[in-house]
Amino acid sequence: MTRLNPPAPSASKAEWRRWARERREQLPDHSAAVCSTLRAFLHAHDARRVLAYRALPGEPDVSALADEFDLLTSRARFRPQPHLTLHSWESATEFSRFGALQPPADAPRVALATVDAVLLPALAFDRRGVRLGYGGGFYDRLLPGFAGHIVGVVWSALVVQALPSEPHDVLAGVLATETGVQPAARP
């Protein structure tokens, strides 16, 4: 049986990940509502080119945005050090080791400097914009210094008061859920 209440803020990231995965399994898919809130936000901020993600099971699926925006997706690379490269949305034709569609290794790359907004997937976010990811640190290496909008995308039941964080964590500026888009609460 899944615990509905999240762990204490001082709990380990592993404990938080367990809770978020279990909690997420119980939630209905409201991807259409998430896309509706994202669509309004992106249009209001004149975002045209958007780095999105190919959804894993349980994540909000943002693929419906591809008809209105120039969506990009990423490929995880592990050598010489783990990092993400950006590619056209349509180029994602093979499955990654994580189970999401990704571009092939030889797909043409797109520069992050050409991106207006980044949609960050997560297991959970806290109200400050701290992201509980899957533990690879890919977005934390990609996004320092990014000047566009960083949008955390998650189900509202997975936005919690506080998550453990580290100094290198890249924070989302806004959080998008099925109930709307809210600015992250900065201390």
C-alpha positions as CSV (number, residue, x, y, z in Angstrom):
1,M,0.0,0.0,0.0
2,T,1.3,3.4,-1.0
3,R,1.8,6.1,1.6
4,L,-0.2,9.1,0.5
5,N,1.8,11.5,2.6
6,P,5.2,12.3,1.3
7,P,8.3,11.5,3.4
8,A,10.0,14.1,5.6
9,P,12.0,16.8,3.8
10,S,15.1,15.3,5.4
11,A,14.5,11.8,3.9
12,S,16.9,10.5,1.3
13,K,16.4,11.1,-2.4
14,A,16.0,7.3,-2.7
15,E,13.1,7.3,-0.3
16,W,11.5,10.3,-2.1
17,R,11.9,8.5,-5.4
18,R,10.2,5.4,-4.1
19,W,7.3,7.4,-2.7
20,A,6.9,9.4,-5.9
21,R,6.9,6.3,-8.2
22,E,4.3,4.6,-6.0
23,R,2.2,7.7,-5.8
24,R,2.4,8.3,-9.5
25,E,1.0,4.9,-10.2
26,Q,-2.2,5.8,-8.5
27,L,-2.8,9.0,-10.4
28,P,-5.0,9.4,-13.5
29,D,-3.5,10.7,-16.7
30,H,-4.5,14.3,-17.2
31,S,-1.9,15.0,-20.0
32,A,-4.5,16.9,-22.1
33,A,-5.0,19.4,-19.2
34,V,-1.3,19.7,-18.6
35,C,-0.8,20.5,-22.3
36,S,-3.6,23.0,-22.2
37,T,-1.9,24.9,-19.4
38,L,1.5,24.7,-21.1
39,R,0.1,25.9,-24.4
40,A,-1.3,29.0,-22.8
41,F,1.9,29.7,-20.8
42,L,4.2,29.2,-23.8
43,H,2.1,31.4,-26.1
44,A,1.9,34.1,-23.4
45,H,5.7,34.1,-23.2
46,D,6.2,34.0,-27.0
47,A,8.1,30.7,-26.8
48,R,8.5,29.1,-30.2
49,R,11.3,26.6,-29.8
50,V,10.8,24.3,-26.8
51,L,12.9,21.5,-25.5
52,A,10.4,18.9,-24.4
53,Y,10.8,15.3,-23.3
54,R,9.4,12.0,-24.6
55,A,7.3,10.8,-21.7
56,L,8.1,7.7,-19.7
57,P,5.2,5.7,-18.3
58,G,3.4,7.8,-15.6
59,E,4.8,11.2,-16.8
60,P,2.5,13.9,-18.4
61,D,2.7,13.4,-22.1
62,V,3.5,16.7,-23.8
63,S,3.6,15.4,-27.4
64,A,0.3,17.2,-28.2
65,L,2.3,20.5,-28.2
66,A,4.2,19.4,-31.4
67,D,1.5,20.8,-33.6
68,E,1.9,24.4,-32.3
69,F,5.6,24.7,-31.3
70,D,9.0,23.7,-32.7
71,L,9.6,20.9,-30.2
72,L,13.0,19.5,-29.6
73,T,13.9,16.4,-27.7
74,S,17.1,15.1,-26.2
75,R,19.4,12.1,-26.4
76,A,21.3,11.0,-23.3
77,R,25.0,10.4,-24.0
78,F,27.3,8.8,-21.6
79,R,30.8,9.4,-23.0
80,P,33.1,11.2,-22.3
81,Q,30.8,12.2,-19.4
82,P,27.0,12.0,-19.2
83,H,25.2,14.8,-21.1
84,L,22.2,15.6,-23.2
85,T,22.2,16.6,-26.9
86,L,19.2,18.3,-28.5
87,H,17.5,17.2,-31.7
88,S,14.3,17.8,-33.6
89,W,11.2,16.2,-32.1
90,E,10.5,14.1,-35.1
91,S,14.0,12.5,-35.1
92,A,13.2,10.4,-32.0
93,T,12.9,7.0,-33.5
94,E,14.6,4.6,-31.2
95,F,14.3,3.7,-27.5
96,S,16.8,4.8,-24.9
97,R,18.1,2.7,-22.1
98,F,15.5,4.5,-20.0
99,G,12.6,3.4,-22.2
100,A,11.7,6.7,-23.9
101,L,12.0,7.5,-27.5
102,Q,15.2,9.3,-28.5
103,P,17.0,10.4,-31.7
104,P,19.6,8.1,-33.1
105,A,23.3,8.9,-32.3
106,D,23.9,10.5,-35.7
107,A,20.8,12.8,-35.7
108,P,21.6,16.5,-36.4
109,R,22.1,18.5,-33.2
110,V,20.4,21.8,-32.2
111,A,22.0,24.4,-29.9
112,L,20.5,25.1,-26.5
113,A,21.0,28.8,-27.2
114,T,18.2,28.6,-29.8
115,V,15.6,27.4,-27.3
116,D,13.0,29.6,-25.7
117,A,11.7,27.2,-23.0
118,V,12.6,23.9,-21.5
119,L,10.0,21.5,-20.2
120,L,11.5,19.4,-17.3
121,P,10.1,16.0,-16.5
122,A,10.4,14.8,-12.9
123,L,9.2,12.3,-10.3
124,A,8.3,15.3,-8.1
125,F,8.9,19.0,-7.7
126,D,8.8,21.1,-4.6
127,R,7.2,24.6,-4.4
128,R,10.6,26.2,-4.8
129,G,11.2,24.5,-8.1
130,V,13.6,21.9,-6.8
131,R,13.3,18.8,-9.1
132,L,13.4,15.2,-8.0
133,G,14.7,13.5,-11.1
134,Y,15.8,10.0,-11.8
135,G,19.4,10.5,-10.5
136,G,21.5,11.1,-13.6
137,G,22.0,14.8,-13.3
138,F,21.6,15.4,-17.1
139,Y,19.5,18.5,-16.8
140,D,21.6,19.9,-14.0
141,R,24.6,19.7,-16.4
142,L,22.7,21.1,-19.4
143,L,20.9,24.1,-18.0
144,P,23.2,26.2,-15.9
145,G,23.2,29.7,-17.5
146,F,20.1,28.9,-19.6
147,A,18.3,32.3,-20.2
148,G,14.9,31.0,-21.3
149,H,12.0,29.6,-19.3
150,I,12.6,26.5,-17.2
151,V,9.2,24.8,-16.7
152,G,8.8,21.9,-14.3
153,V,6.1,19.5,-15.6
154,V,4.4,17.1,-13.1
155,W,1.1,16.0,-11.7
156,S,-0.2,18.4,-9.0
157,A,-0.2,15.5,-6.4
158,L,3.6,15.4,-6.9
159,V,4.3,19.0,-6.0
160,V,5.4,18.9,-2.4
161,Q,6.4,21.5,0.2
162,A,10.2,20.7,0.2
163,L,12.6,18.2,-1.4
164,P,16.2,17.6,-0.5
165,S,18.4,19.7,-2.7
166,E,22.0,20.2,-3.6
167,P,23.9,23.4,-4.6
168,H,24.2,22.2,-8.3
169,D,20.5,21.6,-8.7
170,V,18.9,23.7,-11.5
171,L,15.5,25.1,-10.4
172,A,12.4,25.4,-12.4
173,G,11.1,28.9,-12.6
174,V,7.5,27.8,-12.9
175,L,5.6,24.6,-12.3
176,A,3.0,23.3,-14.8
177,T,0.4,20.7,-13.7
178,E,-3.1,19.7,-14.8
179,T,-4.4,22.5,-12.6
180,G,-2.4,25.4,-14.1
181,V,1.0,27.0,-14.2
182,Q,2.4,28.7,-11.0
183,P,5.7,30.5,-10.4
184,A,8.0,28.6,-8.1
185,A,8.2,30.1,-4.6
186,R,11.6,31.6,-4.1
187,P,12.8,32.2,-0.5
